[in-house]
């Protein structure tokens, strides 16, 4: 990922939906026209900015679709002004991570990747010199899935152009996997969540090695093609390796459909695409992040508070969001172009859209 990093942690963690009270929702807006009018007002007031797409799926049907026009980019490369629509691809940035987590579960069911309890360094015999270092033998694949490896990694406080940023350093490394696996141990695994795109890179490697397919090809075969997705793109680094953590581009409706699969416990049109047990485990809290926020296996989790909705979420830089609210039978997907806004600003836009537009319309 490229772009400036200003308060990025808030953007990574926050969804805001789960802490909303019923009393705060205001008047329900039943008609699509009401939502469109309200959205236009929020944009005019400057409370919503940089919104490219907003799609809302509720109880079996798409109840709202908004496509805007705005400046966009592909991983930092400007595209100029884009008129968005149902067939226009958009960067998912770190929403890609959650989809990689789903792919790992599919590969696991086919016996192609290591079990979560498997020791991580045993899966990388080519780095035997690293495996012999003290404390690394305790790290498992489950710690990779929950980003609790206990290793030093910082892509939240350093701007992305900074070569000290861990993701930038990984992309520049001669061997990205050695780079991730050689990060210094700073604590016991399983104790502390540290946002880590390198963890997703390791999962992508294990999927590719186990299936014999490049990650984009495997994703098409086992997930995107079966769910009827349109074109997809997945960026790769200068070393030719797929950028598993943040390189995927999808159509907005296909992002919604990913959420629908999560909502349906892995089922798409009667076919079990993702194992139900895997999704159950993935969306069970493995570690606390901040306040009501938790993290499972590559999914953000917010617990219901004060009448709010339990939320399963994925978040990407610039304002990319996917929210799944099982209790409301609701999926919300949004894409924004706020790559140069602060993390707090990105979160604020998402919160306004959920609290003042989407939830009042569907509750």
Secondary structure, DSSP 8 states (H G I E B T S, - for coil): --S--SSHHHHHH---GGG--GGGG-S---SHHHHHHHHHHHHHTTSS-SEEEEEEEETTEEEEEEE-EEEEEETTEEEEEEE--TT-EEE-TTHHHHHHHHHHHHHHHTT-S--TTSBGGGG-GGGHHHHTSTTGGG-BHHHHHTT---B---SSSS-TTSTTSHHHHHHHSSSHHHHHHTS-B-S-TTS-----HHHHHHHHHHHHHHHSS-HHHHHIIIIITTTT----EE-B-TTS-B-TTT-EEEEHHHHHHHHHHHHTTTEETTEE-S-HHHHHHHTS--EEEETTEEE-SS-EEE---TT---EEEEEETTTEEEEEEGGGTEEEEEEE--TTS-HHHHHHHHHHHIIIIIHHHH-
